[in-house]
């Protein structure tokens, strides 16, 4: 009996998964874990700054935006993008970048972009600004499927511990890119990417926190891990953000270029 090849296209909830083949079940499971993580995070967000994790990573004034984005991620809601135009709304589409020459975006081989990123690093995923495309890079598969949730300690109003303990997993990597999409779909705010967890708490106000994808990841992971200790935002010394605090290596400007999949233009309307 012949064994059929894994499908080119898969689906998890409202999210489409392209060219992941035998790794499609891992993407589907990671999204399932993420949806489970989002339930208590959304519930806790309803308390606003009455929840310690929310107060640390988002502050007062960002409640509505944060709840909306987290719920959009959970439901996979369709949004209008620059790519889709005024007559269509799109949900995020995942593409697994597995080999050279198969995914060409605006003339850029996404495999090569995954290897070097925008700043010389190898990002685990890349979101194309203005579109609904999320490219899952080879380094994504080096992450664990199940998060470990290592809570930090707080010393002198600063986090101390292993920062990647709240970041390093497939579900949270996908959350990070999905937040980029939903922040991008809100015309009133722009992307901000602050990785350092102390900077995210102490240097970002409510508006900027709601733009920062890493703030959502830290918040969701902290709620799941039931972390108790957080720096207090009001105790900030007012240090300005340094260039080293900000990284945009996992986004690429969509502009008006084409996405070529296996030598053919990709049509988001038909998949």
Secondary structure, 3 states (H helix, E strand, C coil): CCCCCCCCEEEECCEEEECCHHHHHHHHHHHHHHHHHHHHHHHHHCCHHHCHHHHHHCCCCCHHHHHHHHHHHHHCCCECCCCCCCCCCECCEEEECCCCCCEEECCEEHHHHHHHCCCCCCCCEEEEECCCEEEECHHHHHCCCCCCCCCCEEECCEEECCHHHHCCCHHHHHHHHHHHHHHHCCCCCCCECECCHHHHHHCCCHHHHCCEHHHHHHHHHHHHHCCCCCCCHHHCCCCCCCHHHECCCCEEECCCCCEEECCEECCCCCC
